[in-house]
Amino acid sequence: MTQRPSAVTFWQAVGTRFLPFADAASRELPLLRLLRLALFQVSVGLAAVLLNGTLNRVLIVELDTPTWIVALMIGIPLLIAPFRALIGYRSDTHRSVLGWRRVPYIWFGTLGQFGGLAIMPFALILITRPDTFAPGVTAACLSFLLTGAGMHVTQTAGLALATDIAPDDKRPRVVALLYVMLLIGMTLAAFTIGNLLIDFTATKLVQVIQGAAVLTMALNIVALWKQEARNTAITMSTVSAPSFSEIWGSFTAQKNTNRLLLAIGLGAMAFAMQDALLEPYGGEILSLSVGSTTALTGAWAIGALIAFAYSGKRLTASADPLRLAGLGAVAGIAAFLMTIFAGPLMSVSLLFAGATVIGFGVGLFSVGTMIAAMGLAQSNNAGLALGAWGAVQASCTGLGIALGGLIRDGITYVALAEAMGTTLAVQATGYGAVYGLEIALLLATMVVLGPVIGAGRESAEIERKGFGLNEFPT
């Protein structure tokens, strides 16, 4: 007589089959410890929403700060991004008598996040007064730089720590979980901050930023507590590692590498030019509240999560990652068209749909190009390949954000002076010009990607293992 499976066996199977990333846990890294470690991604998501969402809207609409200044502020933290590969390399080879490699970097990154958020309210107060506007802008730039640098250092060392303590067979799923936690943190932060600032006042904004600073410190301390074992044998080793220039030379010498990096840069710039404009667009053109425009960032994050799930399904079925990237570019074109028409139609739902599809396009493009970069990686430069992906993407993102603000202000000034005619003498003209340029850049991205689609089949080994973002440089 065949024994029927027990209820315990059934629910155990349900847990690993249906619970997201339940199979990422292992004996060496239990699920509770893994989720606790992932809290540093929540703090990074919280800071990202404040910098790229809430504060840029408040500075432009409520504080009447020129858009190009705000765009430069948001772009400042991304100046650190090209050095993420170097930060990871330094944490790999960090010499410490205490036996820690990752802890010092995560700790000082956390202090940077906390310090930047702590001085930010005082910088905003200075900006509101004409006689202290210049010192206020300087202090605001410093706060954005500290917060952004702390985010990059914390995230780079935190992902490296996750790969250190996770077993080899679980590592891709662990890092994938950390990436999803970043998006979840952004979503929760966007909707929470939005609800807190429904009835906007300067005092409430100061309280939100100060609360974010304290929460950042608490989350990262809990995440870091007893995660990295002390090992002086590693941190005091005298064995020399290959030089950075040697590994970089072997990577860029590969076929299609430069074309892929160009496509990554164009696509990243195309998606990023609206980063500092989407919420002000909702505030100025559709008269949305601070809480409502902050929710646009949450809609963007939801779209990215959907893209992540869709990419997982397609890549597990051995889809070409660059085709996914191309699909992301197509989605971006549709999203920017929706955003443009949301203004004249005065459609809030169309704007939120556009924000969601922008997140979906960014998710597909980022994951597709990242997997293609993994396919180019050799046995001795996998980290560098992903570091190059992250550096190019982040650098072009910062450039795109800055250019978006400058172009919007310039076109708006010309339009309001009726140099383009009375029909275009409205605030929406500057925003529409930026969104149109983003569509053109996405078309150029598709042209550059075309010849290398199908050439990324060397990543088939990655695809056969299923979708996992090994050492994902978010």
C-alpha positions in Angstrom: 0.0 0.0 0.0 1.4 3.4 -1.1 1.9 5.8 1.8 0.2 9.2 1.1 2.2 12.3 1.6 1.7 14.0 4.9 0.4 17.6 5.3 3.9 18.6 6.5 5.5 17.4 3.3 2.9 19.2 1.3 3.5 22.6 3.0 7.3 22.1 2.8 6.9 21.8 -1.0 4.6 24.8 -1.2 7.2 26.9 0.6 10.0 26.2 -1.8 7.9 26.2 -4.9 5.7 29.3 -4.4 7.4 31.6 -1.8 9.7 34.1 -3.7 13.4 33.2 -3.2 12.7 30.6 -0.5 15.3 28.4 -2.3 17.9 31.1 -1.8 18.3 30.1 1.8 20.8 27.4 2.8 22.2 25.8 5.9 25.1 28.3 5.9 22.8 31.2 5.3 19.3 30.7 6.8 16.4 32.7 5.4 16.1 35.0 8.5 19.8 35.9 8.4 19.5 36.5 4.6 16.5 38.8 5.0 18.3 40.7 7.8 21.3 41.2 5.6 19.0 42.5 2.8 17.9 45.4 5.0 20.9 47.5 3.7 19.2 47.4 0.3 16.0 48.8 1.9 18.0 51.7 3.3 19.5 52.4 -0.2 16.1 52.3 -1.7 14.8 54.8 0.9 17.6 57.2 0.1 17.1 56.8 -3.7 13.4 57.7 -3.4 14.3 60.8 -1.3 17.0 62.0 -3.7 15.5 61.2 -7.0 11.8 61.6 -6.2 10.6 63.7 -3.3 13.4 66.2 -3.0 13.7 67.1 -6.6 9.9 67.8 -6.8 10.0 69.9 -3.6 13.1 71.9 -4.7 11.6 72.7 -8.1 8.0 73.3 -7.4 7.7 74.3 -3.7 11.1 76.0 -3.3 11.2 77.3 -6.9 14.8 76.2 -7.4 16.0 76.2 -11.1 15.6 72.7 -12.6 19.2 72.6 -13.9 20.5 73.1 -10.3 18.3 70.3 -9.0 19.3 68.0 -11.9 23.0 68.7 -11.1 22.4 67.9 -7.4 20.8 64.6 -8.3 23.6 63.8 -10.8 26.4 64.5 -8.2 26.0 61.2 -6.3 26.4 59.3 -9.6 29.9 60.8 -10.0 30.9 58.1 -7.5 29.4 55.3 -9.5 32.3 54.8 -12.0 34.5 54.0 -9.0 32.3 51.1 -7.8 34.5 48.5 -9.4 37.5 50.0 -7.6 35.5 50.1 -4.4 34.7 46.4 -4.7 38.4 45.7 -5.6 39.6 47.6 -2.6 37.2 45.7 -0.3 38.4 42.5 -1.8 42.0 43.3 -0.9 41.4 45.4 2.3 44.1 44.8 5.0 42.7 44.9 8.5 44.2 43.6 11.8 40.6 43.0 12.9 40.0 40.5 10.2 37.2 42.3 8.4 37.1 43.2 4.7 33.5 44.3 4.0 32.5 45.7 7.5 34.6 48.8 7.4 33.3 49.8 3.9 29.7 49.2 4.9 30.1 51.1 8.1 31.6 54.2 6.5 29.1 54.0 3.7 26.4 54.0 6.3 27.9 57.0 8.0 28.0 58.8 4.7 24.3 58.1 4.1 23.4 59.3 7.6 25.6 62.4 7.4 24.1 63.5 4.1 20.6 63.0 5.2 21.3 64.7 8.6 22.5 68.0 7.0 20.0 68.0 4.2 17.1 69.7 6.1 19.4 72.6 7.1 20.5 73.0 3.5 16.9 73.2 2.4 16.2 75.9 5.0 19.1 78.0 3.6 17.7 77.6 0.0 14.4 79.1 1.0 16.1 82.4 1.9 17.4 84.7 -0.9 20.3 85.9 1.2 21.5 82.4 1.9 20.6 80.7 -1.4 24.2 80.2 -2.6 25.4 78.6 0.7 22.2 76.6 0.7 22.9 75.2 -2.8 26.5 74.4 -1.7 25.3 72.6 1.4 22.6 70.7 -0.6 25.2 69.5 -3.1 27.4 68.3 -0.2 24.5 66.5 1.4 23.6 64.8 -2.0 27.2 63.9 -2.5 27.6 62.3 1.0 24.3 60.4 0.7 25.0 59.2 -2.8 28.6 58.2 -2.0 27.4 56.3 1.1 24.8 54.5 -0.9 27.3 53.3 -3.5 29.9 52.2 -0.9 27.3 50.5 1.3 25.7 48.7 -1.6 29.0 47.6 -3.3 30.5 46.2 -0.1 27.1 44.7 1.0 26.7 42.8 -2.2 30.2 41.6 -2.0 29.6 40.4 1.6 26.5 38.5 0.4 28.5 36.7 -2.2 31.2 35.9 0.4 28.8 34.2 2.9 26.5 32.5 0.4 27.3 29.0 -1.0 28.3 29.0 -4.6 25.2 27.3 -5.8 22.9 29.7 -4.0 24.8 32.9 -4.7 22.9 34.0 -7.8 19.6 33.6 -6.1 20.9 35.5 -3.0 22.0 38.5 -4.9 18.8 38.4 -6.9 16.9 38.6 -3.7 19.0 41.6 -2.6 18.1 43.4 -5.8 14.4 42.7 -5.4 14.7 44.0 -1.8 16.0 47.3 -3.2 13.0 47.7 -5.4 10.7 46.7 -2.5 12.4 49.3 -0.3 11.9 51.9 -3.0 8.2 51.0 -3.4 7.5 51.1 0.4 9.5 54.3 0.8 7.7 56.0 -2.1 4.2 55.2 -0.8 5.1 55.9 2.9 6.7 59.2 2.2 3.8 60.1 -0.2 1.2 59.4 2.5 3.2 61.4 5.1 3.5 64.4 2.8 -0.1 64.5 1.5 -0.6 67.7 3.4 2.8 69.2 2.7 4.6 71.5 5.1 8.3 72.4 5.4 8.2 71.0 9.0 6.9 67.6 7.8 9.5 67.4 5.2 12.3 68.1 7.7 10.8 65.4 10.0 10.7 62.9 7.1 14.3 63.4 6.1 15.5 63.2 9.7 13.5 60.1 10.3 15.0 58.6 7.1 18.5 59.3 8.5 17.8 57.5 11.8 16.1 54.6 10.0 19.0 54.3 7.6 21.5 53.9 10.5 19.2 51.4 12.3 18.6 49.2 9.3 22.2 49.0 8.3 23.4 48.2 11.9 20.8 45.4 12.1 21.8 44.2 8.6 25.5 44.1 9.4 25.3 42.6 12.9 27.4 39.4 13.1 27.3 38.8 9.3 31.0 38.8 8.5 33.4 36.4 10.3 36.7 37.9 11.3 39.6 36.2 9.3 43.0 37.8 9.7 44.5 35.1 7.5 42.7 36.7 4.5 43.0 40.4 5.4 46.7 40.2 6.3 47.7 38.1 3.3 50.7 39.3 1.3 49.8 37.5 -2.0 49.6 40.1 -4.8 46.5 40.2 -7.0 46.4 40.9 -10.8 46.5 44.6 -11.6 43.3 46.4 -12.5 44.7 47.6 -15.9 45.7 44.0 -16.9 42.2 42.6 -16.3 40.6 45.6 -18.0 42.7 45.3 -21.1 41.7 41.6 -21.6 38.1 42.5 -21.1 37.8 45.3 -23.6 39.8 43.3 -26.3 36.9 41.0 -26.7 34.6 41.2 -29.7 31.4 43.3 -29.3 32.4 44.6 -25.9 32.7 48.2 -26.9 29.5 48.2 -28.9 27.6 46.7 -26.0 29.0 49.3 -23.6 28.0 52.0 -26.1 24.4 50.6 -26.2 24.3 50.4 -22.4 25.4 54.1 -22.2 22.9 55.3 -24.7 20.0 53.4 -23.2 20.9 54.4 -19.6 21.0 58.1 -20.7 17.7 57.8 -22.5 15.9 56.4 -19.5 17.6 58.7 -17.0 16.9 62.2 -18.6 13.4 62.1 -17.0 14.5 61.1 -13.5 14.6 64.7 -12.3 11.5 65.7 -14.3 8.8 63.2 -13.8 7.6 64.4 -10.5 7.9 68.1 -11.3 6.0 67.3 -14.5 3.2 65.9 -12.5 3.3 68.9 -10.1 3.5 71.7 -12.6 1.5 70.3 -15.5 -1.1 68.1 -13.8 -1.2 70.0 -10.4 -0.6 66.9 -8.4 0.3 67.1 -4.7 3.7 66.1 -3.2 2.3 62.8 -2.0 0.8 62.0 -5.3 4.0 62.7 -7.3 6.1 60.7 -4.9 3.8 57.8 -5.6 5.1 58.0 -9.2 8.4 56.6 -8.0 6.5 53.7 -6.4 4.7 53.1 -9.7 8.1 53.1 -11.4 9.4 50.5 -8.9 6.4 48.3 -9.4 7.1 48.3 -13.1 10.7 47.3 -12.5 9.6 44.4 -10.3 7.3 43.2 -13.0 10.1 43.4 -15.5 12.4 41.5 -13.1 9.8 38.6 -12.8 9.2 38.6 -16.6 13.0 38.5 -17.3 13.4 35.6 -14.9 10.8 33.6 -16.8 12.2 34.4 -20.2 15.9 33.9 -19.3 15.1 30.6 -17.7 13.6 29.6 -21.1 17.0 30.6 -22.7 15.8 33.8 -24.3 18.4 36.1 -25.8 19.1 38.8 -23.1 19.8 41.5 -25.7 16.4 40.9 -27.2 15.0 41.6 -23.7 17.0 44.7 -23.6 15.6 45.7 -27.0 12.1 45.0 -25.7 12.8 47.3 -22.8 13.8 50.1 -25.2 10.5 49.6 -27.1 8.6 49.8 -23.8 10.5 53.0 -23.0 9.4 54.6 -26.3 5.8 53.7 -25.6 6.1 55.0 -22.0 7.5 58.4 -23.0 4.7 58.8 -25.5 2.2 58.1 -22.8 3.9 60.7 -20.5 3.9 63.3 -23.3 0.2 62.9 -24.0 -0.7 62.8 -20.3 -0.2 66.6 -20.1 -2.5 67.9 -22.9 -5.1 65.2 -21.9 -4.7 66.1 -18.2 -4.8 62.4 -17.5 -3.3 61.4 -14.1 -3.9 57.7 -14.8 -2.0 58.0 -18.1 0.9 59.6 -16.3 1.0 56.8 -13.7 0.7 54.2 -16.5 3.6 55.9 -18.2 5.7 55.8 -15.0 5.0 52.1 -14.5 6.0 51.3 -18.1 9.2 53.4 -17.8 10.1 51.2 -14.8 9.3 48.1 -16.8 11.5 49.3 -19.7 14.3 50.2 -17.4 14.1 46.8 -15.7 14.2 44.8 -19.0 17.0 46.9 -20.4 19.1 46.8 -17.3 18.7 43.0 -16.7 19.2 42.2 -20.4 22.4 44.2 -20.8 23.7 43.0 -17.5 23.3 39.3 -18.4 25.0 40.1 -21.8 27.9 41.6 -19.8 28.1 38.4 -17.7 28.3 36.4 -21.0 31.4 38.5 -21.9 33.1 37.8 -18.6 36.1 35.5 -18.5 37.1 33.4 -15.6 39.4 36.0 -14.1 37.3 39.2 -14.8 33.7 38.4 -14.0 33.6 41.2 -11.3 35.2 43.6 -13.7 32.7 42.9 -16.5 29.8 43.6 -14.2 31.6 46.6 -12.7 32.1 48.0 -16.2 28.4 47.5 -16.8 27.5 49.4 -13.6 30.0 52.1 -14.2 28.9 52.9 -17.8 25.3 52.7 -16.8 25.6 54.9 -13.7 27.9 57.5 -15.4 25.6 57.9 -18.4 22.6 58.0 -16.0 24.2 61.0 -14.2 24.9 62.7 -17.4 21.4 62.1 -18.7 19.9 63.6 -15.5 22.0 66.7 -15.7 21.3 67.2 -19.4 17.6 66.6 -18.9 17.4 69.5 -16.4 19.4 71.8 -18.6 17.5 71.1 -21.7 14.1 71.4 -20.0 15.1 74.8 -18.5 16.5 76.1 -21.8 13.6 75.0 -24.0 11.1 76.3 -21.4 12.8 79.7 -21.3 12.7 80.0 -25.1 9.1 78.8 -25.3 7.8 81.2 -22.7 9.5 84.0 -24.6 7.2 83.0 -27.5 10.2 82.4 -29.7 8.5 79.2 -30.8 5.1 80.8 -31.2 2.2 81.3 -28.9 1.0 77.7 -29.1 4.2 76.3 -27.5 4.5 79.1 -25.0 3.7 76.8 -22.1 5.6 75.0 -19.3 4.9 71.6 -20.9 7.1 72.4 -23.9 10.4 72.0 -22.1 9.3 68.6 -20.6 8.0 67.4 -24.0 11.3 68.3 -25.7 13.2 66.1 -23.2 10.8 63.2 -23.5 11.1 63.4 -27.3 14.9 63.4 -27.1 14.7 60.3 -24.9 12.6 58.6 -27.6 15.3 59.4 -30.2 18.1 58.1 -27.9 16.2 54.8 -27.4 15.8 54.5 -31.2 19.6 55.0 -31.5 20.1 52.4 -28.8 18.2 49.9 -30.8 20.3 50.6 -33.8 23.5 50.0 -31.9 22.1 46.8 -30.3 20.9 45.3 -33.5 24.2 43.8 -34.8 25.1 42.2 -31.4 21.7 40.6 -30.8 22.2 36.9 -31.0 25.9 37.3 -30.4 25.4 36.9 -26.7 24.6 33.2 -26.9 27.9 32.6 -25.0 25.8 33.5 -22.0 23.8 30.2 -22.5 25.6 28.6 -19.6 24.2 31.4 -17.3 20.8 31.0 -18.8 20.7 27.2 -18.3 21.4 27.7 -14.6 18.3 29.9 -14.4 18.0 33.6 -13.7 20.3 34.9 -11.0 22.0 38.3 -10.7 25.5 37.2 -9.6 27.2 40.2 -7.9 24.6 42.5 -9.4 26.0 46.1 -9.4 22.8 48.0 -8.9 
